[in-house]
Amino acid sequence: MLTTEDLKAVTQNQRVWSVATVFARLALAAGFLSAVADRFGIWGPPNTGVVGWGNFAAYVAYTHSLSPYVPSGLHDAAAWTATAAESVLGLALLTGVLVRWSAWAATGLLLGFGTSMGLFLGWEAPLSASVFAAASAALLLALAPVDTFALSIDQVFERMRSVGSRHTRRIGAVLVVATLASATACGAGNATVPVAAPTTAPAPPAVNVLLQQAMPNAKGKTFTSQIVDFPPGAAAPAHRHGQAFVYAYVLQGTVRSQVDANPATTYKQGENWFEDPGAHHVVAANASKTDPAKLLVVYVSTTGDSLQINDPH
């Protein structure tokens, strides 16, 4: 028989779990919805403050760098699918609808994103962005006792579970399948990719400095020239070059480039482009999966500044 002290301990544990599940729900929902807001310029336009994308075109380009094996024609669809999944999950977690199913779906989505980020952008990216930590929080939320989902719509319907439990399970299963499909489209894989496709990322571009010299006729400025070698299929992560003026000339092969919200363009040997100070270079990739490419890149930068800073996402 349970004593009064036992009942008090159970009640206290339930309260602790309730606070933890509410905090996890709100934190996960805020993360999903904030990322979606960034894609539509709600946090600000591109190249301002700590904005990651600033518009949807920049996010589509990021999707390309995150999953370069996805056919070009499917990048828009993958970006919209991921955005829809994150929006639905964010709202579901915020309001407490199908919390357990939403948490399982969020776990799969975050693990898919984190794995793809690690493979194609380097493992520092998902670790610094705490993607796996968020996935762990989602997993713990999915395993929490259902009666501790406080301040949720689920809590209201838990009292009527005998009426709609079968429909709830079906809807939840559909939610998980749809979300995992979006993670596959924009993260860890895509149904249109052959099974035999390689699972390892191509070698990153190799940078060789030709000359770096302070400019005697422009105090505080440094001239730098580099050769950038792109192996077949290689792509650089989205990045900025600080306040440097950048000129790029294609020495060999074809290079696909997108700066800010301008359309992505494929440049052939002998063609060139430039980037204004503070520009966001969202796509820099070898357009060929079989042939190498080579760029001559020239910077006029402020002395001491880093020539390339990769996006934190």
Disulfide bonds with the S-S distance in Angstrom:
none
